[in-house]
Every structure is written in C-alpha cells, then in structure tokens.
Amino acid sequence: MNRSQQGQSFLDIVTQQTGAIENVVLMALKNNVSITGAIAIGSTYATAGVLKNNVLTALYRKSKPATAISNLDFIINEDLGIGAMTIGSTFKVR
C-alpha cells in the first residue's frame, strides 16, 4: 500500500492504487472514509475494486497524482492588479 502525500485527495489515492476512478465508492466503503473529505498525509488505504494494471503501469509507476485544493489556493492579494500598477514601471505595454 502506498502512503498518501501532500496535495492528494481520496480520488487521487483511488486512481493511484487501482487505476480506475470507478472504484471510489468501493474503496470509501472498505476504508470507512468520505469521498470528498480531507485525508491525512501518510495515511494508507486498502485497495478495493477492479485493478486496471495497464493504467497503473503506464501512469503511476513513478508519478503520484495530487489534485487536492485547499483554501490557500484561493487567496487573492488585493494589493495587486490593474489599480496598483504604474504605466512604464510595473505595467508595460509592448
């Protein structure tokens, strides 16, 4: 079993371990977790469902999907933008 890493969602774990997102409900039931809930880094999950070995071999042999989005991904810096730019200095027209 692989351990979950930073930035991974439960859906990432399912595709990484089985090669098919269709197994998400079976794995959630087997591991007693929420499909959309946050997962702890370093957690392990029992595999359930049909394995698609061709997908696992081709895609996840060396890479691990990480698509979880947190609130930090949506921070907007109000100090930046067109209103804070000065033509010729921070805003250049070419």
N, C-alpha and C positions, 0 to 999 in steps of 0.2 A: 504494500500500500504506500502511496505517496502522501507526503505531508503537505497541507495547504500552505501557500506562501502569500506574502503581502500582495494585495491587489486582486486576489482571486475571489470569485463568488462561488456559490454552490454549483451553479451551472457550469462554471469552468472546471470544477472538480469532476463533475459527471462526464463531461466530454473528454477530459484528460484520462480518466480511468476506464471508460467504456467505448469511447469513440462515437457515441451517439447521444444527442440531447434528449431523444425519446425516452431514455432511461431515468429521467429526472424524478418522476413520481415514484418509481420502484425504489430508487436509492434514498429518496427522502423518507419513505415509509420504513425501509430497512434500518436507517440510521436515526430515525425519530428527530428529524430536523425540518425547518421551514425551507421551502424552495427559495424564498426571497429574503430570508434573514441573513444577517451578517455572520460570517464564520470566523473563528479564532485562528490566528496564524499558528501553524504547527499541528492542526487537527488532522486526524486520519478518519477515513470513511470506508465502510465495507462496500465493495462493488456489488451491484445488482443489475440484472437485465442482460440483454444480448450484447456480447462484445463484438465490435467491428474491428478486427485485428488489422485490416488493411488501412483503416484510418489512423489507428494508434501507431502503426509502424511509420506511416508517411508523415504524419503531422507532429506527434507528441514524443518522438524518440528523444529529442534534445530540447525542445521548447515546451513551455507550460503557459497556457492561456491565462491572462489576468485582465479581466474586464470589469471588475467591481468599481463602482463610482461612489465617492464619499462626498460629504458636504463641502470639503476643502476644494473639490474640483470646480465648485461654482462660486468661489469668492471673486467678487468684482471690485477692482480698485477704482474708486470714484475719482481719484486724482489724475487718472489718465483718460485720454480721449481727446476729441477734437477741440473741446473747450480749453484744454490745458496746453495746447500746442501753440508754438510761435512759428510763423512762416519764416523759413530760412534757417531756423535753428533746430527745432525738433520736428517740424513738418516740412518736408521738402517735396516740391512739385518738379517732376522732370519731364 
